Amino acid sequence: MAALQLEEMPVELFTAHSRIMGKYRTRHIYIRDALNEAKESYLDLQAVSIDYLEDAQRPSVSSVEARLDKGAIILAIPHRVKGHTEVVKRRALLAWAGKSEDRLLISAPPFQISGNLKLARGYNVKDALNRMEETFITLSEVAVRYLPLASVSFTVQEIVVNRDYIQMVCAGFHEDLEELKRLPHLPSG
C-alpha cells in the first residue's frame, strides 16, 4: 500500500486547561496513529484556536501556527482527513473482528471519562492495557466530565486518551444512561 500524501488533519485536543482546535499536517488519516507514530515530541499546528476550559468568559486565542508538546495532550477527538471514508470504514470493520467491548470509567485528571474499550477475545482490561504498546488509545461511546467545572461535560462517539495520564480504571462500569443523554454531544469523524 502506497504511503498517503502529507495532508491537513483537523484536530481537537484537550490539555489540562485548554481545548485546542486546528490543523495538523500528517500522512495518517486517524489522530491516534498520528499521535502514536509521530517521531517528534511536539505537534506543529496551523489555524489554531485555543479555548480555556475553566473560564468560558475568557476570549479564545487564535494563531496562524502553534507548537504543542505531545505529552501535554490528555484527550483528542478524532476528525478524519477528508477523502478517506472508505479506508476508515474498512479499518473499523477489521478492528472489530474478534473483539469484545468493556465499559470503563477512567480517571485522567482533570478529566473523568467513561467509554468502551475494544478488547481482543480472551483478554481482560488489565491484560489489554498492560500489553498495549500505544500511548494513545481509543474509546467509543464516551462521556467526558471536566472535574474542576461540571458545566464542561460532553459526550462523543470516539475519543483518544493518553494512557500516561490515567490514574485509575474501573472495568465493567455501569452508568445512568438518562444522565448521559443530558450532556451536550460533540461531533467526531
C-alpha angles and dihedrals in degrees: 000000000000118000115258118249120254105274138169113260118197108236133197111186133176126208125179092282109012146060108214123194127182144101129294123197109227144140090232126092096205127058094222091060092044091052096043096045101038108121094205123075089229141050122229105215131192131205091020128189121183124197122188111231097206097047116044089174092061110096120248118257117230127195138172088229141358138180116227126193105240090217091061092063112102100167136015127189110216117240112173128227109257118255097033101088095123093050090051093049093050091047092051092052091050091047091057095049109112095357137120129198132236126192112233137190109209129191109207102157128261085021133062111202130188118188148125122278119201111229131193108246111270094028125109122209094261093051093044094050093044093050098044114108095194120096092204117056132184127237125185133211091025136185117194125195122188100215100207091056119027093198089068096077129121146158126234134177093237138008135179116224128200104232091206088073096049111112100168138014125194113193126205089028119175123199141181106274092197090059090051091053089059094057118093114258120227117205119240132182 
